[in-house]
């Protein structure tokens, strides 16, 4: 059974780029006679809002997209992610990182071999770590690429790309986990999980066979494939698609205040017009 998903974060209103990604996944699933799943990735508790989530349902319904219910909301399944983190930690594949964002940025700026090299780290000496924990200093759980590579020594990993990466990548892709930023964050003290770990666990639990998403997430597939191997989870097929861009050549993004689907409706744009604009009709 072909199973794919659209997994937005309710941290703002959907725009054209979201609509293109959702429609792409939905139409491919429908053509394959498969299943289309909607997942709400609301682990960012500081920015996620229920009004944005409600707007996602409204916008997708307006586009003519139907999804299975109940919808999985990540905030309701933190135990699943904690179990995965515990398994990685038990295998000595994670460590507590106490560096602040400012410290990481400074290290990245002075790194001689690129940004990914900056995030290769490791645990502090036990006495110093104990002192920081006692002082209540915040930390993030990071995946140790060094430890992961040792654990999987002699086992080459790859994933199948049916679409196209930003550099034209297609077919069987040998992974380079460092592309996603080196020792990626798996969980934060205040949240309990981060994107890469949550998405890998969710895709496995929901039986996702095909991950269809934008090329901006192509590099993430490398470290996610690594996590799938470390957690003994199935690997979906990936199909990354092009990104929609505005008149200025920049991709549509929430942070740039891209025109939202709500804005389009307000000025009388119909779903059919939007679908035709994006090449679906």
C-alpha positions in Angstrom: 0.0 0.0 0.0 1.3 3.4 -1.0 1.2 5.7 2.0 2.4 9.3 2.1 1.8 12.4 4.3 1.7 16.1 4.6 3.1 17.3 7.9 2.9 21.0 8.5 3.8 22.9 11.7 1.0 25.1 13.1 3.3 28.1 13.6 1.7 30.3 11.0 -0.8 30.2 8.1 -0.2 28.1 5.0 1.0 29.8 1.8 1.4 28.7 -1.8 4.5 26.6 -1.1 2.5 24.6 1.5 -0.4 24.2 -0.9 2.0 22.9 -3.7 3.6 20.4 -1.4 0.2 19.2 0.0 -1.4 18.9 -3.4 1.7 17.1 -4.8 1.5 14.4 -2.1 -2.3 14.1 -2.3 -2.4 13.8 -6.1 0.4 11.2 -6.1 -1.3 9.2 -3.4 -4.7 9.3 -5.2 -3.1 8.3 -8.5 -1.4 5.3 -6.8 -4.7 4.3 -5.1 -2.9 4.8 -1.8 -3.4 6.6 1.5 -2.8 10.3 2.3 -2.1 11.2 5.9 -2.1 14.6 7.5 0.2 15.0 10.5 0.4 18.1 12.7 4.0 18.7 13.8 3.4 20.9 16.9 6.4 20.1 19.0 7.5 23.8 18.9 5.4 24.7 21.9 6.6 28.4 21.9 5.2 29.1 18.4 2.5 26.4 17.7 -1.0 27.8 18.1 -4.4 26.0 17.8 -5.7 28.8 15.6 -3.0 27.9 13.0 -3.9 24.3 13.3 -7.6 24.9 12.7 -6.6 27.1 9.7 -4.6 24.2 8.2 -7.7 22.0 8.2 -9.7 24.8 6.7 -7.1 25.6 4.0 -6.6 22.0 3.0 -10.4 21.4 2.8 -10.7 24.5 0.6 -8.0 23.0 -1.7 -10.1 19.9 -2.1 -7.7 17.7 -0.1 -9.1 14.8 2.0 -7.2 13.1 4.8 -7.5 10.3 7.2 -8.7 10.8 10.7 -7.8 10.9 13.5 -4.9 13.3 12.8 -1.7 12.5 14.6 -0.6 15.5 16.7 3.0 15.2 17.8 2.4 16.9 21.1 0.2 14.0 22.1 2.8 11.4 21.5 5.9 12.6 23.4 6.3 9.1 25.0 7.0 7.6 21.6 9.9 10.0 21.0 11.2 9.6 24.5 11.3 5.8 24.0 13.4 6.3 20.8 15.7 8.7 22.5 16.2 6.3 25.4 17.1 3.5 23.0 19.7 5.7 21.3 21.1 6.8 24.7 21.3 3.3 26.0 23.4 2.5 22.9 25.7 5.4 23.8 24.8 7.3 20.6 23.7 10.6 22.2 25.2 13.2 24.5 24.1 16.3 26.4 25.2 19.5 24.7 25.2 22.6 26.9 26.4 25.1 24.2 24.2 28.1 23.6 23.0 29.2 20.2 25.5 32.1 20.4 28.3 29.8 21.1 27.4 27.5 18.3 27.1 30.5 15.9 30.6 31.7 16.9 32.0 28.2 16.5 30.5 27.9 13.0 31.9 31.3 12.0 35.5 30.1 12.8 35.2 26.5 11.7 38.0 25.7 9.1 36.1 22.9 7.3 32.5 24.2 7.1 29.5 24.4 9.3 28.7 20.7 9.7 32.2 20.1 11.1 31.4 22.6 13.9 28.8 20.3 15.4 30.9 17.2 15.9 31.2 17.1 19.6 30.8 14.8 22.6 29.9 14.6 26.2 31.6 16.7 28.8 33.8 15.1 31.4 31.4 13.6 34.0 32.3 16.0 36.9 31.7 19.1 34.7 28.5 17.6 33.3 27.3 16.8 36.8 28.1 20.4 37.9 26.1 21.9 35.0 23.1 19.6 35.7 23.1 20.5 39.3 23.2 24.2 38.4 20.1 23.6 36.2 21.8 24.6 33.0 19.7 23.9 29.8 21.0 21.3 27.4 20.1 19.5 24.2 20.5 15.8 23.4 22.6 15.5 20.3 23.2 12.5 18.1 26.9 11.7 18.0 27.9 11.1 14.4 31.2 9.6 15.5 29.4 7.1 17.7 26.8 6.4 15.0 29.5 5.8 12.4 31.3 3.4 14.7 28.1 1.5 15.5 27.3 1.1 11.7 30.9 0.5 10.6 31.0 -1.6 7.5 27.3 -1.0 6.8 26.9 1.5 3.9 23.6 3.3 4.0 21.6 4.9 1.2 18.1 5.9 0.3 16.1 6.0 -2.9 15.3 9.4 -4.4 12.5 9.2 -6.9 12.3 13.0 -7.3 15.2 15.3 -7.5 17.5 16.9 -4.9 18.6 20.6 -5.3 21.7 19.5 -7.2 19.8 17.1 -9.5 20.4 14.1 -7.2 18.3 11.1 -8.2 18.3 7.3 -7.8 20.2 5.6 -5.0 21.9 8.1 -2.8 24.7 7.2 -0.4 24.1 9.1 2.8 26.3 11.9 4.1 24.8 12.6 7.6 27.0 15.7 8.1 25.0 17.5 5.4 22.2 18.0 7.9 24.4 19.9 10.3 26.7 17.4 12.0 25.6 16.2 15.5 21.9 17.1 15.1 19.7 17.9 18.0 17.3 15.1 18.9 15.7 16.7 21.9 15.8 19.7 24.1 15.4 19.9 27.8 12.3 22.0 27.6 10.6 20.2 24.7 11.7 16.6 24.9 12.1 16.0 21.1 13.3 17.7 18.0 12.4 17.5 14.3 14.6 14.7 13.0 13.8 12.2 15.7 10.1 12.9 15.7 9.6 12.6 12.0 11.5 9.3 11.8 9.5 7.8 14.6 6.2 9.1 13.2 6.9 7.9 9.6 7.6 4.4 10.9 4.6 4.3 13.3 2.3 5.5 10.5 3.6 3.2 7.9 4.7 5.9 5.5 6.2 4.3 2.4 6.9 7.5 0.4 8.1 10.9 1.8 7.0 13.6 -0.6 8.3 17.0 0.3 10.3 20.1 -0.9 13.9 20.1 -2.0 14.7 22.3 1.0 14.5 19.1 3.1 16.7 16.9 0.9 19.7 17.1 3.2 17.5 16.1 6.1 17.0 12.7 4.4 20.6 11.8 5.0 20.5 12.0 8.8 17.0 10.6 8.9 18.2 7.6 7.0 20.9 7.2 9.7 18.4 7.4 12.5 16.2 4.8 10.8 19.2 2.4 10.7 20.1 3.1 14.4 16.6 2.5 15.5 16.0 -0.4 13.2 13.1 1.3 11.5 12.0 0.9 7.8 13.2 3.4 5.2 10.6 5.1 3.0 11.3 6.1 -0.6 11.9 9.8 -0.9 10.5 12.1 -3.6 11.7 15.7 -3.2 10.0 18.3 -5.4 10.8 21.7 -6.7 10.1 24.8 -4.5 7.7 27.5 -5.6 9.2 30.9 -5.8 7.8 34.4 -5.9 8.5 37.2 -8.4 11.7 38.0 -6.5 13.0 34.4 -7.1 12.9 33.6 -3.4 10.9 30.6 -2.2 7.7 31.2 -0.3 8.3 31.2 3.5 6.5 32.1 6.6 9.4 34.2 7.9 9.2 36.3 4.8 5.4 36.9 5.3 4.5 35.1 2.1 0.9 35.7 1.0 -1.2 33.1 2.8 -4.0 30.9 1.5 -6.4 32.9 3.7 -5.2 36.0 1.9 -5.9 34.5 -1.4 -9.4 33.5 -0.4 -10.1 37.0 0.9 -9.3 38.5 -2.5 -11.5 36.0 -4.3 -9.0 33.5 -5.7 -10.7 30.1 -6.2 -9.1 26.7 -5.5 -9.3 25.9 -9.2 -7.4 29.1 -10.1 -4.7 28.3 -7.5 -4.4 24.7 -8.7 -4.1 25.8 -12.3 -1.5 28.4 -11.3 0.6 25.6 -9.8 0.1 23.2 -12.7 -2.4 20.7 -11.2 -5.2 21.3 -13.7 
